[in-house]
Amino acid sequence: MKVYRTDEIRNVVLLGHGGSGKTSLAEAMLYVSGATTRMGKVSESNTVSDFDKEEQKRGFSIGTSLIPIEWEKAKINILDTPGYFDFVGEVEEAVSAADAAVIVVSGKAGVQVGTEKAWELCDKYNLPRMIYVTEMDVDDASFRQVVEDLTSRYGKKIAPHFQPIRENEKLVGYINVIKNAARRYTEIGQREECEIPDYCLPNLQILRDSLMEAVAETSEEFMDRYFNGEEFSIEEIRAAMRTEVMDGTIVPVAMGSNIQAQGVANLLSDIVRFFPSPDKRTCVGINRTTNDIFEANYEFSKAKTAYVFKTMVDPFIGKYSFIKVCSGVLKGDDVLYNPNSDAEEKPGKLYVMCGNKPTEVSELFAGDIGAVAKLSNTATGDTLATKNTQVLYPKTDYSVPYTYMRYRVKNKGDEDKVSQAISRMMAEDVTLKAVNDSENHQSLLYGMGEQHLEIAASKIAARYKVEITLETPKVAFRETIKKNSDVDSKYKKQSGGHGQYGHVKMRFGPSGDLETPFVFEEEVVGGAVPKNFFPAVEKGLQESVLKGPLAGYPVVGVKAVLYDGSYHPVDSSEMAFKTATIQAFKKGFMEAGPVLLEPIASLKVTVPDSYTGDVMGDLNKRRGRVLGMNPVAGGKQVIEADIPMTGLFGYCTVLRSMTGGRGNYEYTFSRYEQAPSDVQEKEIAARAQEA
């Protein structure tokens, strides 16, 4: 592939609901542009972008793929993203590297929650966007319905500039609203001129009027001409649309069929015409050398810098860091510096990726997207620069994973292999996290949903030939006491020679501090227990609170007072007093009204207004306490609640199904509270069975 200058590059992310046709569209783009000679199909597991075995097995995208397409003397870097919400990290990576977006909507399924989320992402990253309606070859597809739904949601900025021509419920051609001319499809991806059918004229006039009105609004001169009934030339319309697309006041709507490659050539031409090249976008970092702001803005004349927006780790082809060049011109033999890890990196070679196939290139201009192999000290979100100009770009803001499960290594001896496999998976997937919960002796895997974790486990088995099983995690309960007790504990052992003797009298009660396991005080009078044995008593308490007598959970909030006892001048030892204390603790704890404490989380659930009743009802079922609601932008409410951690298992799936995927949540650990008696009894019984 030849080297392209900054003004010849378009970086475009494909966004949309799962199953709307993003991967098929990328496949059609490759075919129409001549990059491939036949189109792959998702159903046949032979598409360029779904190259991963898991994607082929499941029939949907899991990771973001890069597909460069050459069209009309420009290079379009297409970023094909997953549509399912569990893989939002991949989408966020792609959006951070894109300069514009095509939101793909199924003409059959219409506007879905994935469409809304795509729009919100474009707003967040200030991306110019177009909408492309797919599946127009399907009998019950309706372009008009999609346009009406989009207009009712997003207003007059929705501007269809194509109109389908349908005969006997089949897509046979289209009308170009800008040119006021029709084309009829012949073979796959081919078309010829034709007359505009009479039945299309009324709707065409509506579309053309709204488009001309939008064009007129770009300048006073155009407005005057519009009111005087003058026609705009095709070039004037396109120039005005480019301005309006780039500032977000117009969102063009195109349509076609991926399977028949119809409408795809028009879309590619629109991408080149209407979307900005990288040099029209801003990009700012901090020059660590001078502490000044570094305005890169994708200028090729400035110092070399690049941002690593994604990492691909493949057992067969190795590790590739996907980079977007932010300034300068990168060459293979450059020595780069990573300010995040304070390490030098020597790329050696630069690549352009097409799916998982790397093609070597001599250089990459500012604004271009490529890949570098085997960078040992560089991770996703890092910056590559030169040692003289150490620039740091802000890291992308990724979604936080809140769903977690316990994982166990299936075969003994595979622990190290599993650990390495998970760390490689985490290098590739920013929303996957492994946590070692030493307190409950369990390993936890965090992800964006249960499907995300299940696919991660499946990938580990397929790629690294080691297996893990996913289970419901143990919750970190605590034990404490509500009453006071007074115990007398004596440890006496005689076995020839020196014996063992330790005797303590202790009071136990609540300390009022659930942050610390225990508070130890001594009130011994007259040396009944010598001072040199006090540390042994404290050690006995330290050991006792690790596993409480009630259900084997850590103990908190206990006050222990040693007030009397006795000793033997020969047989008493530290060990004897420690053992006597352990016995005293067990007895005293169980006599002082022992209770289980459960962890409580502060939960925030963001949902559209219409779902608040259902969500609050479900939270009540999970023993949640709703504290209040706050309205936020976009007709949504944030429901705040306190909920036991046990009530959060499976919550991600339930919330999505209850809100059609529109709800999301976040939580933080808040405090411990006494568990209800039924929960306590069930937990004690379960722990006894385990033991």
N, C-alpha and C positions, 0 to 999 in steps of 0.2 A: 504493500500500500504506500502511495506517495505521501510526502510530507505536506501538510496543509498549514497555511498561515492562519493567524487568529481570526481574521475577518471572514474566513471561509469555513469556520467551524460552527456547528450547532449542537449543543448538548441537551438532549431531550429525554425526559423520564416518562414512561408509560405508566399511568396510574388508573385504578378502577377496582370495582368489586371482583371478588374471586369468580372466575368463569365467564367474565365479560368478553374475553377474547384478546388479551394483551399479547400473549405468546404467539397466537395465530397471526396477529397483525404484524409482529416482528418478522415472522416467517414469510408473510406476503411481501413485506418491504424488501427482504433479502432477494426474493425471487424477481420482483418487478425491477429492482436495480441491477439485476444480472449477477449478483454475488453468488447465487445458487441456481442450479438448472432445474430443480424440482422442489416443490414445497413439502416440508415435513408436516406431520399432523400430531397434535398432542395425543390423540387416541392411539396412534401407532408408535409412540415413544421415540420419534426420530427428529424432533425439532432441535435447532441449533442452541436455543437458550435453555431448554430443560434438559441439560446433559447429565445431571446427577441421577444416580440409580433410584434414589428415593422419589425424585420428581417423576421419573418415568413409571415407577411402580404405582404411584398414587394419582398421576394424571393432573397434577397442578404444580405451579411454581413454588419453590421453597426459598430460593435465593435470588438475588439480583444478578442479571447477566448483562454484559456489555456487548453490544452489536454495532460495529461501525458500518455505515452505509454511504457509498459515494453517489451523489445525485446532483445534477446541474452544477458541476464544478465546485461542489461543497462536500464537506464530510459531516455526516450526521451521526453523532454518537448516541445510539439508542440504549437507554437503560431500562430493561424489561424487569418489572418488579412483581413480587407475589401480591395476590389480592386478599389472602386470608389474614385476619388480624393478628394471628399468633406470630407472624413474621414481619411485624411492623418495623423492627430494627433494620431489616434489609431495605425497606422502603425509605426509612429516614436517611440511611447511608446514601442511597441513590439521589434523593431529593437534595441533599447537601452538595452534590456535585453537578446537579443539573442547572441549566439557565432558563428552562421553560418546560412545560408539561403538556402532554396529550392525555386528557381524561377519556378513557374508553368506556362507552356505555353500550350495553346490549340492546338492540332495537326490539328484541322479544321481551326481555325481563324488565327493561326500562330503567329509570333512575332508582338506584338501590342505596343502601347505607354506605357501601364502599365508595359510591360516587360522591356522597356528602363528605366522607372522610378525606377523599382525594382533594376536594375543593378546599377544605379546611387547611390541609397541608400546604396547598399552593398559596393560600392567604398568609400562613405562618412564615413561609420562606419568600413571600413576595414574588412568586413566579408567574410570568405571562402564561396563559393557557389556551388550549383549543379543545373542543370536544369532538370525538369521532364516534359515530354511532355504527356499531358492527351488526352483523347477522341480518342485513337488509335483504338477503336472498331467502330468508325464512318466511313461510306463509303469513304467520300472524305478527310479523314485525311491524311497528308503526313509528315512522320517523316523526310524524306530526305530533303524536302523543308524547314522545320523548321531549320534543321542543317545547310543548305546552307545559310539561312538568318542570322542565329546567327554568322556563320563563317565570312560572309562578313562584319558584324558589329564589331565583337570583335576579329577576327583573329584566329591564330592557337591554342590559348588556349582552344577553344571549342573541347572537346574530347568525342564523343559518345562511350559508352562502352557496349551498347546493340543495337541490330538491330532487327526490327520487322520481323516476318514471316507472310506474308499475302497470303491468298488463296481466290480467288473470291471476292476481295476487303474487306475481313474480316481478323481481327487479329486472328491468330490461335496459335501463339507461338513467341519465340524470340531466338536470338543467343547471348550468353554471349561472347563478344569480348575478354575479359581477359582470359576466360577459353577455348575459341575456341570450344564451345559446344552449342548444341541447346536444347530447351525445348518446349514441346507442352502443351498448356493449356487443362485441362480436365474440372473439375467443377469450380465453383466460387472460385478463390484464390488457386486453385490446379494446378499442372503441372507434366509432366513426361518427361524423356529423349527421344530424337528423333534424327534422322540424319539431318545434315545441307542440306537443299534443294540446288540443283545445281544452280538455278537461283539467289541464295543469295550470292554465292561465290565471284563474281567480286567486289561487294560493300563491302563485309566483308573484303576482302584483303586490300582495300583502308583504311577502318576504323582501321584495325589492324596495318597497316604500320604506320599510323599517331600516334597511341597510343604508339607503340614501340619506335618511334622516340622521343616522349615526355618523356618516361621512361628513355631512354638512356641519355637524357640531365641532369639527376639528379646527375651523377657522371662521372668522367673520366674513371673509371673502366668499368662502364656500356656502355659508349660510345665506348670503345675499343672492348668490347664483341659484341656490335651491328654491328660494321663495319666488325668484323670477322665472321658475320653470325650466331652467337650463339643465342639460344633461352633463354628468361628469364623465370624463374619459376613463377607460379601464385602468390606465396608469395612475390617474389621480385617485381613483377608488382604492387601488392597492396600496398606494403610498399613505393615504389617510388611515387605512386599516392597519398597516404596519405600526404607525404611531400609536393607534388606540389599543392594539393588542399588547404592545410593549408597556403601556402605562396601565393596562388592565381595565380600560373603560369598555372594551369590546371583547367578547369571547366567541370567536367563530365556531360554527357547528358544521362539520362535514359528515359524510356517511359513505358506506360501501359494504362490501362482502369480503371477508378475509379468505374464505375458501376459494372464491372465484377471482381473488385479487382485483376486485372492482373498487374503484375509488381510492386505491392505495397510492397510485402515481400522483393524483391530485393532492393527497395529504402530504406526500414528500415535498412536492413543489411549494405547498403552503408553509411547510416548516422552514424551508429555505427563504421564502419571501417575507413571512410575517414575524418569525421568531428572531430574537437578538443573537448576534454573535457574542462570545464572552467579553469582548472589549467594551460592550455596551452595559456591562454589569459592574458592580463594585466588589472589591475584595480587599479587606484591610486586616493587617496583623500588627504585632509589636516587634520592633527591631530590638532584640535583647542586648545587642552590642552597645546601642546608643540610648536605649529606653524611649525612643521616639516611635510615633505611629508610622507604620510602613504601608503606604497606599500602593498595593500591587496592581489592582484593577486590570489584571491580565495583559499588562504591557510587556511586549517581548524585549524592549530595550532596557528593562530594569534587571536587577540582580536575580539569579536563578532561585526560585522557591517553588515548592509543590506541597500539596496537602494529601495525606494518605486517607482516603475515605472508605476503603474496604480492604479486607484481607481474604485471600482464598488459600486454603490449605488442602491440598489433594495428595493422598499417599503415593500416587503414581507420578504426577507432574510437579510436585513440590509446592512451595509457598510462593504466592504472588501478591505483591502489595499494589493495589490499584491507586493510581495517583491522578490528581488533576493539577496541571502545571498552572501556578498562580501568577508567575512572572518569569521573564527571561525565556531562553530556549535551552531545553535539557538535551544533553548528548550522552551517549552510552558510556564514554570514558570519563565523565565528570566524577570528581570526588565530592560527595555531598556530606553535610553535617546535620545530625539530628539533635536539635536543642532540647527535646523532651528527655532523651536518654543520655545526652552529652557524649555521643559516639559518632565516629566517622563511618560512612557507608559508601561502598563503591559499587554502583549498579552493574557495571560491566556491559550490560545490554539493556536496551529499551524495547518494549513490546507493545503491540496493539492486540488486545484480546478480542476474539469473536467466539462467544460462548466460552468453551474451555480450550480453544486453540490459539496459541500465541504466534504472532507474526512479528519478526524483528523489524524495527525501524531505526533509521540513523539518528533522528532527533524528534523532539516533540515541542511544538511552539506553545507559548502561553495560551491557556484556555483549553488545550487539548487534554484528552483523557487517555492514559496508557497504563502499563504495568511494569513493575520491576521484580525480578526474581530474587529469592533467597536473601532478603535483607534481615540480618540476624538481630539487630537491635531496634527494630521499628515495628510499631503496632498501629492498629486503626486509630485515627485521630491525631497521629503525630505529624509534624512538619519536617520537610527536608529542605535544607537551604545550603548556603556556603558558610565556611568558618568565619569569613570576614563580615558577612551580613546574616547574623543568626536571627531569622524571623520566626516568630511563633504565631500561628493562626488559632483562633478560638476553636475548641473542640465542638463537634456536633452534639446537640442536646438529644440524647436517646431516651426512649421510653424505659421506665424502670420495671423489671420483672417482679411480680408479686405472687405468682403461683409457684408453689414448691412441693416437691415430693422427696421422700427418702429413697436413696438408691443403694442396692447391695451388689457386690461383685458376685457373679454366679459361680465361678470356679475359683477355688482357693489357689493362691499363687499368681493370680492375674491382677492383683491390686495395683502394682506399678504400671502395668500396661494400660489399665483403665484410667489411672491418674494422668498418664501422658496423653491418652486419647481425649480426655475431657479438656485438658489444657489446650490442645490443638483446636478442639471445637470452639472453645471460648475465644481463642485468637481470631477465629473466623466469624463468630456470632456474638455481637456486643451485648445481646439481651439474654445470654445464657450465663448463669453464674453457679459455681460450685462452692458450697460452704461446709466446713467441718464443724458440726455441732458436738463439741467434746463433752458438754454437760450431759447430753442424752445418748452419747456414744452412737451417733448416727451421721451419715454423710447426706447432705441435702443438695438437690439440683433445682435451681430457680429458672423459670422461663415465663413467657408471655401467656401461656395457657397450657392445658393438659395435652393438647395435640402437639404443641411445640416440644414438650418434654418426651412424649412418646416417640416422635420422629428423631429427636436427638439420640435416644437409646437405640433406635433402629439403625441410625447412621453409624454409631460406635460399633455395632455388631458387624455391619456390612463392610465398613472401611478398615477397621482395626482388628477385626476377628476376636473381639472380646465381648462378653455379654454382661449387661447389668439388668437387674429387675427393679421396677419402680413400685413403691408401697406408700401407704398413708403414713406420714411422719408421726413420731411421738411428740406430744405437746409438753413443753417444759412447765409442769405443775410445780408447786412449792408446798412445803408443810410448815404449819406453825401451830401455836397453842392459844387458847382463848382464856384459860383459867390458871389457877396457881396450884402447885403441888409441893409436897415436902417428902423427901425420901432419905432412907438410911441404907447405904450399900457397903457391904463388906466383901472383900476378896481375900480368901485365905487358902493357902495351898501348902501342904507339907509333903516333901518327897525325899527325905534323907538329906543331910547337910542343910544348907540354907533353905528356908521356906520362902513363901511369898505372903506379904500381908499389907493390905491397904484398906482403909476404912474412911468413908466420907459421908457427911450429912449435908444434903443440898436442898435448896429451894429453887423451884423453876416457875417462871411466869412470863407473860408477854412483855417484850422490851419496848414495843410501840414503834420500832424502826424496822420496816420490812426490806430495807436496802442491805442490812448487814445480817449475817447468819446468827450471831449470838453476841451477847455482852457478858463478860465474866467479872464477878466481884468476889472478894473474900472478906469474911467478917470473923475469922478464927481468933479466939481469945485464949491466951495462956499457952500457946504452942501446942494445942491438941494435934494439929497437923503442922509439922515443921515447914518453914518458908521454902526450903529447897525442893518441896514436892508440889508447890503451887504450879510451876510450869508443866508438870506431868498431868495435873488435873486439867489445865488448859488444853494440852495436847489431846487428851481424851475427848474433850468437847469438840475440838477441831475435826477429829475423825468422825465423831457421832453425827455432826450436822451435814456431812457429805451425803449420807443416805438415811433419811428419816425412818423411824419405826413404823409409820402408818402405811406408806406405799413405796418406800425406797426412793422418794424424791428429796432434793436438797431442802434443808431446814432454814427458815429465816425468822427473825423477830423474837428470839428467845433470850430471856435474861436468866443466867445461872448464878446462884450465890452459894459459895462454900462457907458454911458457918460453924461446922464442927467435924469431928472425926477422931480417929486415934491412929497410933503407929506403933510399930515394934522396932526396938533399937537395932535388931539384927536382921529380921526378915523383911522389913519394909524396903521397897525399891520404887523407882520411877515407874517401872512396868506395872507393879501391883496397884499403884494409885491411879494410873491411866486406865487399867482394866476396871477398877472399882467405879471410876467416873463414867465409863461407857455403860456399865450396868445401871448406874444411877440415872443416867440420861434416858435410857430406854424406858425404864419404869416411870420416872417422873414425867416424861413427855406424854406417855399414854394415859397418865392420870390427870393431865392438865387440859382436858378438852381439846384433843388434836383435831385439826381441820386441814383440808386441802385448799390451796389457793390456786386459782387459774389465771393465766395471763389474759389481759384485756387489751384490745387494740382500739386506737382512735381511727375510725373509718370515714373516708369521704367518697361518696358515690355521685358521679356527675351523670345526669340523665335528662332527656327532654321532658318538659312539663307533663306530658300525657302519661308518662310511666311512673310518676312519683308514688301513686297509691299502691301499685303492684310491688314496687321495690320496698316501700316501708312495711307492707304486709309480710313480705318475705323476711325482712330483717327481724321482725318480731318473732317469727317462727324460729329464727336462729338465735334467739335469746338476746338480740341486739336492743339497745335503748336509743331511740332516735332523739337527738338533742336539738335539732333545728334544721331549717332549710334556708339557703341563700340563693337568690336568682343570679345567674351569670349570663353573659352575651349568648346570642343564638337561641333564645327561648329555652334555656336549660336551667336546671336547679342542681345545687350541690347539697346533698343530704348528708348531714354529719351525725354520726352515731358511735356509741361505744359497743363493742361486740367481743365475745370471747373468741380467742384464737381458733378454738375448735369449730366455731361457726363459719370460718372462712374457707374450710376445705371444700373444693368443688364450686366455690362461689363464682369464679370467672365464667364457667360454662353456663351456670344458672342465670347470671346477670345478662349474658349475651343473648340467651334464648328468650328471656323475659322482655328484653328491649330491642330485639331484632338486631343486636350488635351495636346499638347506639350508646349503650352505657359503658362507662369505665370507672375504675375505682383505684384508690390508693390507701395505704394504712401505715401507721407507725405503732410500735409497742407503747402502751401508755402506763400500765401499772398491774399489780396483782390484786385480785378480789376473792373473797371466800366463794368456793364453788357450791352450788346447791347440793342438798343431801343426796338426791338421786344420781347426780353426776359423780359425787364423791364415792358413793357405794359401788357404782359401775367401774370406776377407775381402780379402786382398791381390789375388787374381784379380778379385774383383768391383770393387774400387776401380780397378784397371788398366783394366778394361773401361769403367767410367764415364768415366775420364779420356780 
